[in-house]
Amino acid sequence: MAFKIIWTKQAIRGYDKIINYLEENWSEKEVSNFVNEADRFFELLISHPEILQRTERHKNVYRGPINRLTIITYRVKPVNKQIELISIRGSRQKPLKQYPPF
C-alpha cells in the first residue's frame, strides 16, 4: 500500500515561496518544469518513502534534494502510512538552525 503525503504549514509556505520566486523572475515554462519535477518526486516518494538520507538527530526524518536547487525535509510515519512534509526550501537559503518542534 502506498503512503499518503501530509503537508505542514511550513512546507506549504516554502513551496509557495519557491513558486512565487519562479513566477516573478522566470518564465511560465520554468514554473511548469518545477511543478512537474516536484510532482514526479512526490509520486516516487509515495512508493519509496526512505529514498533520501535519514537525519542523525531525529528518528524517521529524512532530508535531501528534490532537484539541485530545492531541499525537502520529511517524516515517515509507517504505522499510519503517512509522509509528513516538514519543509521545502531553496538550497541557496540559509539552512535551518533546527527543525521545527515535533
Secondary structure as GFF3:
##gff-version 3
##sequence-region A 1 102
A	DSSP	beta_strand	4	7	.	.	.	ID=ss1
A	DSSP	alpha_helix	9	25	.	.	.	ID=ss2
A	DSSP	alpha_helix	28	47	.	.	.	ID=ss3
A	DSSP	beta_strand	53	54	.	.	.	ID=ss4
A	DSSP	beta_strand	61	67	.	.	.	ID=ss5
A	DSSP	beta_strand	70	77	.	.	.	ID=ss6
A	DSSP	beta_strand	82	90	.	.	.	ID=ss7
###
